[in-house]
Amino acid sequence: MPEFHRNIWYPFTILKEAPTPVKIERGDGLWLELEDGRRIMDCISSWWVNIHGHAHPKMAKAIAEQAEKLEQVIFANFTHDPAEQLAEQVTEQLPGDLNRVFFSDDGSTAVEVAMKMAYQYWHNRGQERKKFICFEGAYHGDTFGAMSAGERSVFTEVFDDLLFDVDFLPYPDTWIGDQTVAEREDEIITRLEQMLDEHPETYAGIMIEPLIQGAGGMRMCREDFLQKLHWVNRQFDTLLIFDEVMTGFGRTGDWFASRRAQVEPDLIALAKGLTGGFLPLSITVASDKIFEAFNSSDPIKTFWHGHSYTANPIGCAAGLASMQLMHENEPTFTEMERWHKEELHQLRDHPKLKKHRVKGTIAAVEIDNEGEDGYLNPVANRIKENCVDEGLLLRPLGNVLYLMPPYCTTREQLSEMYEGIKQLLE
Ligand SMILES: *Cc1c(COP(=O)(O)O)cnc(C)c1O
């Protein structure tokens, strides 16, 4: 029987089935040290947040210094340097006129804020646009709006009656050797054009995880698709919302997926990598056009939203330190795609693997087993149970096995991860 701490309710855990959680004593770069002294490589940056590795001394120092100076202050009618500097530095790296930063606490709230802004934008302009277009397989978080916008699954089933309607389009995921993607993209774009043509002034926005759907199974799409989406969005005057909560901060091999795809969304949600995995903080960045629709003395046009810890100064200081490390680590996060490709090439004929794919720092393969594809595929549990003995922290999404290492990972360490995976597959 698993032994859970009697006072803790763990997330995403089937209580009667899951193994006893592994206790971690400390972290050091790529490594996590267990209670019994063993060390494992964190191959997934601990739920995709820890982009520079664990317990980075520069991050720890920045956080300690800020804690001694100003730990928290109300962020309405008051402001502070760390928030202002972080907003400047992030918007400098974002495409187009994404210039207005709204702070919140996690990916789900950053998405909620983006959806509320898009919805109210039309209201402020005298239009009632009540629907969103989203993508099959999407994951945008666990709050109600974010759940509504995501794929309906066992995660959301119980709450179905409380979720609002959105229209879903297929996500044109692709893999190495896929021949059908351009055709599938065109079908989706045609369907989108029809929807927008038949129902003008109905849709507040189109929301997508650009280039990679994360929790949906590391499903990757092409830059071309995002460019087509952008073009349609401009033609039909809707809003394009990029949920870059996971793809932001180097993950796709460029600072942002939007930058790699050379697309300028109207709203962008950022969270996971923002503080290098040290503190919970997120931002929603709006274009000048969006902001101007709220720039009024009319209370009904105001964006009434905020959280107690909005723009927490220690979180912002962590964000600033992480931005500094992003510059230092740029060679690694731009180079890692090539490393992954070299490694995946060796696995191309592996009898148990299919749909090999890479984008930036993320590589994924699907394990061909009898089970159904999807999050509850039993192969995931077997890997979760055995990976620690192989010296790896892995967390497959159903039968999708992926690597998302921090940017302190060396070429040799990446090879070791692939070696470990080969052992596990035996
Ligand atoms: C993780 C994730 C979220 C939710 O972020 P939380 O911080 O877990 O609330 C939203 N969108 C995407 C694409 C994510 O990967």
PDBQT file of the ligand as one rigid body, heavy atoms in Angstrom, charges set to zero:
ROOT
HETATM    1  C1  LIG A 501       0.803  24.167 -17.040  1.00  0.00    +0.000 C 
HETATM    2  C2  LIG A 501       0.002  24.865 -18.047  1.00  0.00    +0.000 A 
HETATM    3  C3  LIG A 501      -1.055  25.713 -17.680  1.00  0.00    +0.000 A 
HETATM    4  C4  LIG A 501      -1.495  25.880 -16.252  1.00  0.00    +0.000 C 
HETATM    5  O1  LIG A 501      -0.478  26.441 -15.471  1.00  0.00    +0.000 OA
HETATM    6  P1  LIG A 501      -0.520  26.244 -13.876  1.00  0.00    +0.000 P 
HETATM    7  O2  LIG A 501       0.626  27.070 -13.406  1.00  0.00    +0.000 OA
HETATM    8  O3  LIG A 501      -0.328  24.785 -13.644  1.00  0.00    +0.000 OA
HETATM    9  O4  LIG A 501      -1.824  26.737 -13.399  1.00  0.00    +0.000 OA
HETATM   10  C5  LIG A 501      -1.710  26.403 -18.675  1.00  0.00    +0.000 A 
HETATM   11  N1  LIG A 501      -1.361  26.271 -19.962  1.00  0.00    +0.000 NA
HETATM   12  C6  LIG A 501      -0.354  25.472 -20.361  1.00  0.00    +0.000 A 
HETATM   13  C7  LIG A 501      -0.001  25.396 -21.810  1.00  0.00    +0.000 C 
HETATM   14  C8  LIG A 501       0.357  24.731 -19.420  1.00  0.00    +0.000 A 
HETATM   15  O5  LIG A 501       1.333  23.907 -19.818  1.00  0.00    +0.000 OA
ENDROOT
TORSDOF 0
